Amino acid sequence: MRTPWKLVGECQIQIYTYDAIVCKVIFLPPYLPNYNPIEQAFLSIKAFLRQNWQDKSLGIIDQPYYNITPAKAAGYFRASEYIV
C-alpha cells in the first residue's frame, strides 16, 4: 500500500488518491496559532494557574491537565476550524 502523499520537492506535495477517498489539501503557513488546538489548551492551563497562584502544593501542577476533558479537547479542535 502506498502512502497517501509524498514529498516531491521543497514546496511540492504529490497527492495519491484512492477510489473511495476524497481529500482536500489546505496549505497553511509553518506556524499559525489560530489553527493550532494546543494553543487553546495552553491558554486554559495558564488561566487555571493564574486563578490558583496561591496554592503552593505540588498537586497544582497536575490539576489543570485533568481539567482538559475530551469534550474540551474536541472544542479546541472545533475552535481551530478542524473537523472532529
Legacy VTK file of the C-alpha trace (Angstrom):
# vtk DataFile Version 3.0
C-alpha trace
ASCII
DATASET POLYDATA
POINTS 84 float
0.000 0.000 0.000
1.353 3.404 -0.921
1.377 6.329 1.408
-1.375 8.843 0.624
1.205 11.562 -0.067
4.899 12.038 -0.606
7.238 14.996 -0.690
8.361 15.719 -4.227
10.338 18.891 -3.677
10.817 21.504 -1.040
7.380 23.045 -1.586
5.531 20.449 -3.645
3.494 17.524 -2.390
2.234 14.855 -4.745
-1.170 13.556 -3.668
-2.238 9.984 -4.361
-5.973 9.400 -4.370
-7.731 6.143 -3.785
-11.072 5.230 -5.317
-13.101 5.611 -2.129
-11.203 8.534 -0.590
-11.670 12.171 -1.423
-9.371 14.620 0.279
-8.749 18.334 0.209
-5.257 19.621 0.904
-5.033 23.045 2.501
-1.586 24.574 2.725
-1.012 26.683 5.824
1.940 28.772 6.964
4.531 26.888 9.051
3.019 28.155 12.318
-0.367 29.737 12.731
-1.628 29.860 16.354
-5.270 30.270 15.317
-5.195 26.843 13.666
-3.257 25.115 16.446
-5.527 23.421 19.031
-2.725 23.090 21.599
-2.693 26.878 21.955
-6.248 26.766 23.345
-5.189 24.079 25.822
-2.198 26.169 26.929
-4.479 29.160 27.459
-6.765 27.018 29.622
-3.831 25.745 31.690
-2.373 29.229 32.164
-5.769 30.646 33.165
-6.172 27.934 35.797
-2.693 28.599 37.197
-3.353 32.362 37.312
-6.566 31.772 39.280
-4.890 29.374 41.732
-1.495 31.016 42.136
-1.708 30.985 45.946
-1.875 27.175 46.108
1.696 26.097 46.870
1.119 22.327 46.822
2.626 20.130 44.120
-0.856 18.927 43.164
-1.478 22.282 41.494
0.828 21.171 38.671
-1.347 18.185 37.702
-4.756 19.770 38.288
-5.076 21.897 35.117
-4.248 18.927 32.896
-7.080 16.905 34.412
-9.431 19.821 33.713
-8.920 19.346 29.961
-11.637 16.804 29.276
-12.247 15.052 25.942
-15.181 17.409 25.375
-12.954 20.450 25.912
-10.286 18.983 23.631
-12.890 18.466 20.897
-13.939 22.083 21.415
-10.354 23.228 20.891
-10.324 21.435 17.531
-13.699 22.936 16.561
-12.475 26.418 17.502
-9.417 25.840 15.328
-11.744 25.017 12.426
-10.678 21.376 12.300
-13.429 18.812 11.750
-13.829 16.340 14.637
LINES 1 85
84 0 1 2 3 4 5 6 7 8 9 10 11 12 13 14 15 16 17 18 19 20 21 22 23 24 25 26 27 28 29 30 31 32 33 34 35 36 37 38 39 40 41 42 43 44 45 46 47 48 49 50 51 52 53 54 55 56 57 58 59 60 61 62 63 64 65 66 67 68 69 70 71 72 73 74 75 76 77 78 79 80 81 82 83
